[in-house]
Protein backbone atom coordinates (compact mmCIF):
# COMPACT_ATOMS: atom_id res chain seq x y z
CA UNK A 1 0.00 0.00 0.00
CA UNK A 2 2.79 2.40 0.95
CA UNK A 3 4.57 1.61 -2.31
CA UNK A 4 1.44 2.34 -4.34
CA UNK A 5 0.95 5.69 -2.60
CA UNK A 6 4.58 6.61 -3.22
CA UNK A 7 4.22 5.82 -6.91
CA UNK A 8 1.06 7.91 -7.08
CA UNK A 9 2.76 10.89 -5.47
CA UNK A 10 5.71 10.52 -7.81
CA UNK A 11 3.37 10.46 -10.83
CA UNK A 12 1.57 13.69 -9.91
CA UNK A 13 4.67 15.57 -8.84
CA UNK A 14 6.79 14.60 -11.82
CA UNK A 15 8.03 17.49 -13.94
CA UNK A 16 6.74 15.79 -17.09
CA UNK A 17 3.18 15.54 -15.76
CA UNK A 18 3.12 19.11 -14.44
CA UNK A 19 4.63 20.52 -17.65
CA UNK A 20 2.12 18.71 -19.84
CA UNK A 21 -0.74 19.96 -17.66
CA UNK A 22 0.61 23.52 -17.65
CA UNK A 23 0.89 23.56 -21.45
CA UNK A 24 -2.70 22.39 -21.83
CA UNK A 25 -3.84 24.97 -19.28
CA UNK A 26 -2.20 27.80 -21.25
CA UNK A 27 -3.85 26.54 -24.45
CA UNK A 28 -7.32 26.59 -22.86
CA UNK A 29 -7.01 29.69 -20.66
CA UNK A 30 -8.23 32.08 -23.35
CA UNK A 31 -11.18 29.82 -24.16
CA UNK A 32 -12.23 29.68 -20.51
CA UNK A 33 -12.07 33.47 -20.35
CA UNK A 34 -14.36 33.68 -23.37
CA UNK A 35 -16.69 31.15 -21.78
CA UNK A 36 -17.07 33.31 -18.67
CA UNK A 37 -17.94 36.33 -20.84
CA UNK A 38 -20.60 34.34 -22.73
CA UNK A 39 -22.11 32.88 -19.56
CA UNK A 40 -22.31 36.33 -17.97
CA UNK A 41 -23.94 37.82 -21.07
CA UNK A 42 -26.58 35.09 -21.29
CA UNK A 43 -27.26 35.11 -17.56
CA UNK A 44 -27.51 38.89 -17.22
CA UNK A 45 -29.95 39.05 -20.14
CA UNK A 46 -32.09 36.25 -18.67
CA UNK A 47 -32.16 37.82 -15.20
CA UNK A 48 -33.21 41.19 -16.64
CA UNK A 49 -35.96 39.56 -18.71
CA UNK A 50 -37.31 37.80 -15.62
CA UNK A 51 -37.10 41.12 -13.72
CA UNK A 52 -35.25 39.68 -10.75
CA UNK A 53 -33.29 42.34 -8.88
CA UNK A 54 -29.80 41.25 -7.88
CA UNK A 55 -26.90 42.88 -6.08
CA UNK A 56 -24.23 41.92 -8.62
CA UNK A 57 -23.18 39.54 -11.40
CA UNK A 58 -19.44 39.20 -11.87
CA UNK A 59 -16.69 36.67 -12.43
CA UNK A 60 -15.24 35.13 -9.29
CA UNK A 61 -12.22 36.86 -7.71
CA UNK A 62 -10.21 34.95 -10.31
CA UNK A 63 -12.13 34.71 -13.56
CA UNK A 64 -10.53 31.32 -14.12
CA UNK A 65 -8.59 29.24 -11.63
CA UNK A 66 -4.88 29.90 -11.47
CA UNK A 67 -2.75 27.03 -12.67
CA UNK A 68 -1.52 26.45 -9.11
CA UNK A 69 -5.08 26.14 -7.80
CA UNK A 70 -6.03 23.85 -10.69
CA UNK A 71 -2.91 21.71 -10.30
CA UNK A 72 -3.32 21.40 -6.52
CA UNK A 73 -6.88 20.18 -7.02
CA UNK A 74 -5.77 17.61 -9.59
CA UNK A 75 -3.14 16.30 -7.17
CA UNK A 76 -5.43 16.26 -4.12
CA UNK A 77 -8.08 14.32 -6.04
CA UNK A 78 -5.47 12.21 -7.86
CA UNK A 79 -7.02 12.75 -11.29
CA UNK A 80 -4.81 10.91 -13.78
CA UNK A 81 -6.83 11.52 -16.96
CA UNK A 82 -9.21 14.11 -18.46
CA UNK A 83 -8.34 16.66 -15.80
CA UNK A 84 -10.04 19.56 -17.59
CA UNK A 85 -13.24 17.55 -17.82
CA UNK A 86 -13.07 16.43 -14.19
CA UNK A 87 -12.36 19.84 -12.64
CA UNK A 88 -15.64 21.65 -13.22
CA UNK A 89 -14.93 25.04 -11.65
CA UNK A 90 -11.99 26.23 -13.75
CA UNK A 91 -14.22 29.04 -15.04
CA UNK A 92 -16.48 30.77 -12.55
CA UNK A 93 -19.29 33.32 -12.36
CA UNK A 94 -20.91 34.65 -9.19
CA UNK A 95 -24.42 36.01 -8.73
CA UNK A 96 -25.13 37.81 -5.46
CA UNK A 97 -28.85 38.08 -4.65
CA UNK A 98 -30.63 40.48 -2.35
CA UNK A 99 -32.75 37.88 -0.56
CA UNK A 100 -32.60 34.16 0.18
CA UNK A 101 -35.90 33.56 -1.61
CA UNK A 102 -34.19 34.80 -4.79
CA UNK A 103 -31.77 31.86 -4.78
CA UNK A 104 -34.38 29.52 -6.21
CA UNK A 105 -35.46 32.13 -8.78
CA UNK A 106 -31.89 32.49 -10.05
CA UNK A 107 -31.50 28.71 -9.99
CA UNK A 108 -34.54 28.38 -12.23
CA UNK A 109 -33.14 30.97 -14.63
CA UNK A 110 -29.83 29.10 -14.79
CA UNK A 111 -31.56 25.77 -15.45
CA UNK A 112 -33.56 27.10 -18.39
CA UNK A 113 -30.75 29.24 -19.85
CA UNK A 114 -27.92 26.68 -19.98
CA UNK A 115 -27.23 22.99 -20.28
CA UNK A 116 -27.23 22.08 -16.60
CA UNK A 117 -24.58 19.53 -15.64
CA UNK A 118 -24.84 19.63 -11.87
CA UNK A 119 -26.63 21.54 -9.12
CA UNK A 120 -25.72 21.68 -5.45
CA UNK A 121 -28.21 23.76 -3.47
CA UNK A 122 -29.72 23.86 0.00
CA UNK A 123 -32.50 21.57 -1.27
CA UNK A 124 -30.27 19.05 -3.07
CA UNK A 125 -27.35 18.67 -0.63
CA UNK A 126 -27.14 15.24 0.96
CA UNK A 127 -24.74 16.42 3.66
CA UNK A 128 -24.91 19.37 6.03
CA UNK A 129 -22.98 22.31 4.53
CA UNK A 130 -19.80 23.62 6.12
CA UNK A 131 -20.54 27.09 7.50
CA UNK A 132 -23.09 29.05 5.49
CA UNK A 133 -22.82 27.77 1.93
CA UNK A 134 -24.03 29.26 -1.34
CA UNK A 135 -25.68 27.37 -4.19
CA UNK A 136 -23.45 26.00 -6.95
CA UNK A 137 -24.30 25.08 -10.54
CA UNK A 138 -22.10 23.59 -13.24
CA UNK A 139 -23.23 24.50 -16.74
CA UNK A 140 -22.32 24.39 -20.41
CA UNK A 141 -23.53 26.81 -23.04
CA UNK A 142 -27.04 26.01 -24.30
CA UNK A 143 -27.44 23.95 -27.46
CA UNK A 144 -28.78 27.06 -29.22
CA UNK A 145 -25.24 28.47 -29.20
CA UNK A 146 -24.00 27.25 -32.57
CA UNK A 147 -21.42 28.34 -35.11
CA UNK A 148 -17.75 29.33 -35.17
CA UNK A 149 -18.11 31.72 -32.22
CA UNK A 150 -19.01 28.85 -29.90
CA UNK A 151 -17.35 25.79 -31.45
CA UNK A 152 -14.25 25.95 -29.24
CA UNK A 153 -16.04 26.68 -25.95
CA UNK A 154 -19.39 24.88 -26.08
CA UNK A 155 -17.98 21.72 -24.47
CA UNK A 156 -16.26 23.55 -21.61
CA UNK A 157 -17.85 23.80 -18.18
CA UNK A 158 -18.43 26.85 -16.02
CA UNK A 159 -19.40 27.05 -12.37
CA UNK A 160 -22.09 29.54 -11.36
CA UNK A 161 -22.17 30.43 -7.67
CA UNK A 162 -25.40 31.95 -6.36
CA UNK A 163 -25.40 33.51 -2.91
CA UNK A 164 -26.95 36.25 -0.82
CA UNK A 165 -25.04 39.25 0.52
CA UNK A 166 -24.60 37.64 3.98
CA UNK A 167 -23.49 34.40 2.29
CA UNK A 168 -20.90 36.38 0.34
CA UNK A 169 -19.70 38.10 3.50
CA UNK A 170 -19.41 34.73 5.22
CA UNK A 171 -17.50 33.26 2.27
CA UNK A 172 -15.06 36.19 2.28
CA UNK A 173 -14.36 35.91 6.01
CA UNK A 174 -14.14 32.11 6.13
CA UNK A 175 -11.87 32.08 3.06
CA UNK A 176 -9.29 34.15 4.90
CA UNK A 177 -9.56 31.89 7.95
CA UNK A 178 -8.43 29.11 5.60
CA UNK A 179 -10.66 26.38 7.06
CA UNK A 180 -12.05 24.04 4.39
CA UNK A 181 -13.93 21.63 6.68
CA UNK A 182 -15.12 21.54 10.27
CA UNK A 183 -12.42 19.13 11.46
CA UNK A 184 -9.80 21.72 10.43
CA UNK A 185 -11.02 24.04 13.18
CA UNK A 186 -9.56 23.70 16.68
CA UNK A 187 -12.14 21.91 18.81
CA UNK A 188 -12.41 24.77 21.32
CA UNK A 189 -13.36 27.19 18.49
CA UNK A 190 -15.92 25.08 16.64
CA UNK A 191 -18.90 26.22 18.69
CA UNK A 192 -18.00 29.87 18.12
CA UNK A 193 -17.41 29.24 14.41
CA UNK A 194 -20.83 27.58 13.98
CA UNK A 195 -22.51 30.33 16.00
CA UNK A 196 -20.95 32.90 13.67
CA UNK A 197 -22.30 31.06 10.62
CA UNK A 198 -25.69 31.05 12.34
CA UNK A 199 -25.60 34.83 12.72
CA UNK A 200 -25.17 35.24 8.97
CA UNK A 201 -28.12 32.90 8.46
CA UNK A 202 -30.21 34.95 10.91
CA UNK A 203 -29.28 38.14 9.03
CA UNK A 204 -30.62 36.63 5.80
CA UNK A 205 -33.79 35.55 7.62
CA UNK A 206 -34.38 39.04 9.02
CA UNK A 207 -33.76 40.67 5.63
CA UNK A 208 -36.37 38.33 4.15
CA UNK A 209 -38.83 39.14 6.94
CA UNK A 210 -38.22 42.88 6.48
CA UNK A 211 -38.74 42.58 2.73
CA UNK A 212 -42.09 40.84 3.18
CA UNK A 213 -43.16 43.47 5.70
CA UNK A 214 -42.33 46.27 3.26
CA UNK A 215 -44.15 44.56 0.41
CA UNK A 216 -47.24 44.03 2.57
CA UNK A 217 -47.21 47.64 3.78
CA UNK A 218 -46.85 48.99 0.23
CA UNK A 219 -49.61 46.70 -1.02
CA UNK A 220 -51.96 48.01 1.68
CA UNK A 221 -51.13 51.61 0.77
CA UNK A 222 -51.79 51.00 -2.93
CA UNK A 223 -55.05 49.22 -2.13
CA UNK A 224 -56.18 52.31 -0.23
CA UNK A 225 -55.22 54.47 -3.23
CA UNK A 226 -57.17 52.27 -5.68
CA UNK A 227 -60.23 52.22 -3.43
CA UNK A 228 -60.01 55.98 -2.75
CA UNK A 229 -59.79 55.19 0.95
CA UNK A 230 -56.39 56.70 1.64
CA UNK A 231 -55.87 57.80 5.25
CA UNK A 232 -53.89 61.02 5.61
CA UNK A 233 -53.58 60.53 9.37
CA UNK A 234 -50.21 58.81 9.15
CA UNK A 235 -46.56 59.76 9.31
CA UNK A 236 -44.65 60.93 6.28
CA UNK A 237 -42.10 58.43 4.97
CA UNK A 238 -41.00 57.40 1.50
CA UNK A 239 -43.73 54.80 0.99
CA UNK A 240 -46.58 56.80 2.48
CA UNK A 241 -45.64 59.95 0.53
CA UNK A 242 -45.40 58.06 -2.78
CA UNK A 243 -48.82 56.52 -2.16
CA UNK A 244 -50.24 59.90 -1.12
CA UNK A 245 -49.02 61.49 -4.35
CA UNK A 246 -50.68 58.75 -6.41
CA UNK A 247 -53.92 59.34 -4.53
CA UNK A 248 -53.77 63.14 -4.51
CA UNK A 249 -52.32 63.64 -8.00
CA UNK A 250 -53.38 60.68 -10.18
CA UNK A 251 -52.81 62.77 -13.32
CA UNK A 252 -49.28 63.90 -12.44
CA UNK A 253 -45.96 62.14 -12.97
CA UNK A 254 -44.51 60.53 -9.84
CA UNK A 255 -40.80 61.28 -9.63
CA UNK A 256 -38.08 58.73 -8.93
CA UNK A 257 -37.74 57.46 -5.37
CA UNK A 258 -34.55 59.48 -4.88
CA UNK A 259 -36.42 62.72 -5.60
CA UNK A 260 -39.31 61.76 -3.31
CA UNK A 261 -36.79 60.90 -0.59
CA UNK A 262 -35.32 64.41 -0.83
CA UNK A 263 -38.81 65.83 -0.41
CA UNK A 264 -39.38 63.68 2.71
CA UNK A 265 -36.21 65.20 4.18
CA UNK A 266 -37.32 68.74 3.25
CA UNK A 267 -40.74 68.25 4.80
CA UNK A 268 -39.25 66.96 8.04
CA UNK A 269 -36.90 69.94 8.24
CA UNK A 270 -39.92 72.29 8.23
CA UNK A 271 -41.96 70.32 10.72
CA UNK A 272 -44.21 68.47 8.28
CA UNK A 273 -44.10 64.95 9.70
CA UNK A 274 -47.74 63.99 9.22
CA UNK A 275 -49.63 63.74 5.94
CA UNK A 276 -52.59 65.56 7.49
CA UNK A 277 -50.44 68.68 7.96
CA UNK A 278 -49.21 68.46 4.38
CA UNK A 279 -52.67 67.79 2.97
CA UNK A 280 -54.06 70.88 4.69
CA UNK A 281 -51.35 73.05 3.09
CA UNK A 282 -51.98 71.53 -0.34
CA UNK A 283 -55.73 72.04 -0.05
CA UNK A 284 -55.17 75.67 0.92
CA UNK A 285 -52.93 76.25 -2.11
CA UNK A 286 -55.13 74.37 -4.57
CA UNK A 287 -57.35 77.37 -5.33
CA UNK A 288 -54.45 79.24 -6.96
CA UNK A 289 -51.96 76.47 -7.88
CA UNK A 290 -53.62 75.66 -11.22
CA UNK A 291 -53.49 79.27 -12.42
CA UNK A 292 -49.96 79.72 -11.04
CA UNK A 293 -48.82 76.61 -12.91
CA UNK A 294 -50.45 77.78 -16.16
CA UNK A 295 -48.83 81.21 -16.00
CA UNK A 296 -45.44 79.76 -15.11
CA UNK A 297 -45.22 77.45 -18.11
CA UNK A 298 -46.58 80.12 -20.47
CA UNK A 299 -43.80 82.47 -19.35
CA UNK A 300 -40.95 80.06 -20.05
CA UNK A 301 -38.55 80.58 -22.93
CA UNK A 302 -37.65 77.57 -25.08
CA UNK A 303 -34.30 77.19 -23.29
CA UNK A 304 -36.04 77.27 -19.93
CA UNK A 305 -38.57 74.67 -21.06
CA UNK A 306 -35.75 72.34 -22.06
CA UNK A 307 -34.04 72.91 -18.70
CA UNK A 308 -37.13 71.95 -16.67
CA UNK A 309 -37.74 68.85 -18.77
CA UNK A 310 -39.55 69.91 -21.90
CA UNK A 311 -42.80 71.66 -22.75
CA UNK A 312 -44.85 69.53 -20.34
CA UNK A 313 -47.24 72.21 -19.18
CA UNK A 314 -47.49 70.84 -15.64
CA UNK A 315 -45.39 69.99 -12.61
CA UNK A 316 -44.66 66.53 -11.37
CA UNK A 317 -46.34 65.53 -8.10
CA UNK A 318 -43.17 66.53 -6.24
CA UNK A 319 -43.16 69.92 -7.97
CA UNK A 320 -46.84 70.48 -7.15
CA UNK A 321 -46.18 69.77 -3.46
CA UNK A 322 -43.12 72.02 -3.34
CA UNK A 323 -44.95 74.94 -4.96
CA UNK A 324 -47.99 74.39 -2.76
CA UNK A 325 -45.67 74.88 0.21
CA UNK A 326 -44.06 77.89 -1.51
CA UNK A 327 -47.53 79.42 -1.62
CA UNK A 328 -48.48 78.63 1.98
CA UNK A 329 -45.27 78.40 4.05
CA UNK A 330 -43.05 81.50 4.38
CA UNK A 331 -40.09 79.64 5.89
CA UNK A 332 -40.16 76.99 3.18
CA UNK A 333 -40.36 79.57 0.39
CA UNK A 334 -37.50 81.65 1.82
CA UNK A 335 -35.30 78.57 2.25
CA UNK A 336 -35.52 77.79 -1.45
CA UNK A 337 -34.35 81.22 -2.61
CA UNK A 338 -30.65 81.08 -3.55
CA UNK A 339 -28.50 83.00 -1.11
CA UNK A 340 -25.74 83.55 -3.66
CA UNK A 341 -25.50 84.04 -7.44
CA UNK A 342 -26.35 80.95 -9.45
CA UNK A 343 -26.18 79.92 -13.09
CA UNK A 344 -27.97 82.50 -15.24
CA UNK A 345 -30.70 80.21 -16.57
CA UNK A 346 -31.53 78.91 -13.10
CA UNK A 347 -31.58 82.46 -11.74
CA UNK A 348 -33.99 83.49 -14.50
CA UNK A 349 -36.28 80.60 -13.70
CA UNK A 350 -36.20 81.36 -10.00
CA UNK A 351 -37.04 85.04 -10.54
CA UNK A 352 -40.06 84.10 -12.65
CA UNK A 353 -41.13 81.51 -10.10
CA UNK A 354 -40.67 83.86 -7.16
CA UNK A 355 -42.57 86.67 -8.86
CA UNK A 356 -45.51 84.40 -9.65
CA UNK A 357 -45.52 82.85 -6.18
CA UNK A 358 -45.64 86.27 -4.53
CA UNK A 359 -48.48 87.27 -6.83
CA UNK A 360 -50.57 84.21 -6.04
CA UNK A 361 -49.73 84.21 -2.33
CA UNK A 362 -51.29 87.64 -2.12
CA UNK A 363 -54.42 86.16 -3.73
CA UNK A 364 -54.58 83.47 -1.04
CA UNK A 365 -54.36 86.09 1.70
CA UNK A 366 -56.85 88.51 0.20
RAPEZI-V498719 format. One record per helix or strand. SS is the DSSP state (@ for helix, = for strand). FROM is the first residue (numbers start at 1). TO is the last residue. Records with the same first field share a line. If there is no record, write none. Layout:
SS=FROM-TO  FROM-TO
This chain:
@=2-13  15-49  67-77  83-86  102-113  148-151  165-177  182-184  187-226  238-248  257-269  275-299  302-307  317-328  330-335  344-365
==54-64  91-97  115-120  135-140  158-164  235-235  274-274
